Amino acid sequence: MQLYDVAKPVLFQLPPETAHSVVHSMLGVAQKSGIDRTLVQRYRVTDPRLSSTVFDIDVPNPVGVAAGFDKNAEVPSALSGLGFGHVEVGGVTAERQSGNPTPRLFRLAEDRALINRMGFNNHGADAVGARLARTRVDVPVGVNIGKSKSTPLSEAAEDYLYTYGRVESSGDYFVVNVSSPNTPGLRELQNRDHLEEILGTLKDAGASPLLVKLSPDLTDKATEAALAVVDDLELDGVITTNTTTDRPDSLESIHRAETGGLSGDPIEERATRAVRFVAERTDVPVIGVGGVSDAAGAYAKIRAGASLVQLYTGLIYEGPTIARDINRGLLELLERDGFDSIEEAVGVDLE
Ligand code: FMN
């Protein structure tokens, strides 16, 4: 019996955001006390076949933590202790924000999904930047940057630039997040003119590696237009996908009508299709995210063209062994298919 078999029913009795705070506090204690370094021995799967170099960064294994779990960069070392190969902190905004009124996070247990409308609650770029600067993490840390709610779309580029300036020396890669559904108008920034301005401004400021995170709700044409900007500006990578505002008919939970972004099992296939669509149209590395909760799902995204995968909702449903379980499973799948490394498997399902 695993610890999470006991803890999960207790946590699932709590409102989702409370459960998240409890888990976060526990990870915080682990990180402060140094227990996270003991966790490593239990959770990390160290095997050269899992490691790769992606946009010039050495990544020990392909399973990362998606943005939103550690919005304020409080527990990246503890998450590395759970065996994740990279951690994306944030979304961070220039201004400190309290986010939307609660409740704003909903557990769709029957669907193994979440709906969130957090609205970029975070401590702000100054605080998060300072915290990151004094935190040592032994896996790469990406910083997911969002737009402050009060900043008009026309001034978005400066807003992103401010945040970048606060985190530039402590992030290993930087993500322009223009795809969260919970900041009014944000997703409009995925259109070509806005993207060019924001990404061009960060690029000129020296942001590297620089990635953009896309929504699963973009039309094919809009995705292609965004990818044209990625090519023109010689960006380093694409993350796909964020949460969706769509509600598949299959959803059973009473919470399905809540406003916000849906994540977890119901978006898995769609996200994998998005990975394939993007990987077919760009040469830069793709990070695949959306519904990953086991080795088969991670492997499907890798074969569809993802150099790395990330997860959030899967961690809630599967618990702290998820990175270890996926990494062990990936090694078996690599062996089954005769690959010597993850890098060999990336994109093998593409035409
Ligand atoms: N994505 C971002 O780019 N920035 C965020 O700040 C962010 N916050 C999130 C908060 C919550 C509560 C959840 C559930 C997701 C958030 N996401 C955010 C989206 C995740 O990073 C991820 O793209 C999405 O949940 C799909 O992955 P999953 O199915 O593994 O959860």
Residues whose N, C-alpha, C, O or C-beta is under 5 A from the ligand:
A	BS01	FMN	A66 A67 G68 G90 G91 L114 N116 N144 N177 K213 T241 N242 T243 S263 G264 V289 G290 G291 V292 Q310 L311 Y312 T313 G314
